[in-house]
Amino acid sequence: MKRKEDTSLSPNERTKRRKARSLEAREAQLAALAYDLVEQRLLDGTATSQETTCILRMASSKEKRDARMDELEMKLKEAKIKSIESTIQMEELYKEAIAAVQSYSSPLTRMPQQDHHD
């Protein structure tokens, strides 16, 4: 079966697209082209049930990933807040401990420093 040529782009527009230099970028470029083609077929009403199902699955997977990322980001922010609160609590405890130790010191142990410039 002969492949139908994309008529949404003029021949000049098709040749203007440069091949991506890295494998990852090339994959992304090809995926974008495939999305564009399936989108056009969906709009034209010529998409196959497999194409429609595939797009729906990918959209659903993306939504799940995005929701999971949002959830993890929220947990990370909560952990950072707890860490900051814990640090503040520890600083307060240290201040209280230092004050308590200083209050137990006898006046004899707090001798003023003498100048040794006779």
URHUWO-V678184 format. One record per residue. PSI is psi in radians with two decimals (* if undefined). Layout:
BEGIN
((PSI) (PSI))
END
This chain:
BEGIN
((2.27) (2.38) (2.32) (2.28) (2.51) (1.96) (-0.03) (-0.32) (2.49) (2.81) (-0.62) (-0.70) (-0.62) (-0.64) (-0.29) (-0.44) (2.21) (2.58) (2.41) (2.67) (-0.54) (2.80) (-0.74) (-0.76) (-0.65) (-0.75) (-0.75) (-0.69) (-0.80) (-0.67) (-0.71) (-0.71) (-0.73) (-0.74) (-0.78) (-0.75) (-0.80) (-0.65) (-0.79) (-0.72) (-0.66) (-0.76) (-0.66) (-0.25) (0.35) (0.10) (2.51) (2.87) (-0.58) (-0.73) (-0.77) (-0.80) (-0.73) (-0.79) (-0.74) (-0.71) (-0.77) (-0.71) (-0.73) (-0.76) (-0.73) (-0.74) (-0.73) (-0.76) (-0.78) (-0.74) (-0.72) (-0.73) (-0.73) (-0.74) (-0.78) (-0.67) (-0.69) (-0.76) (-0.70) (-0.77) (-0.73) (-0.72) (-0.68) (-0.72) (-0.78) (-0.70) (-0.75) (-0.77) (-0.71) (-0.71) (-0.75) (-0.75) (-0.77) (-0.71) (-0.73) (-0.76) (-0.72) (-0.75) (-0.77) (-0.71) (-0.74) (-0.75) (-0.71) (-0.78) (-0.72) (-0.60) (-0.44) (-0.23) (2.40) (2.77) (-0.43) (-0.54) (-0.20) (1.18) (2.37) (2.59) (2.37) (2.60) (2.25) (0.61) (1.22) (*))
END
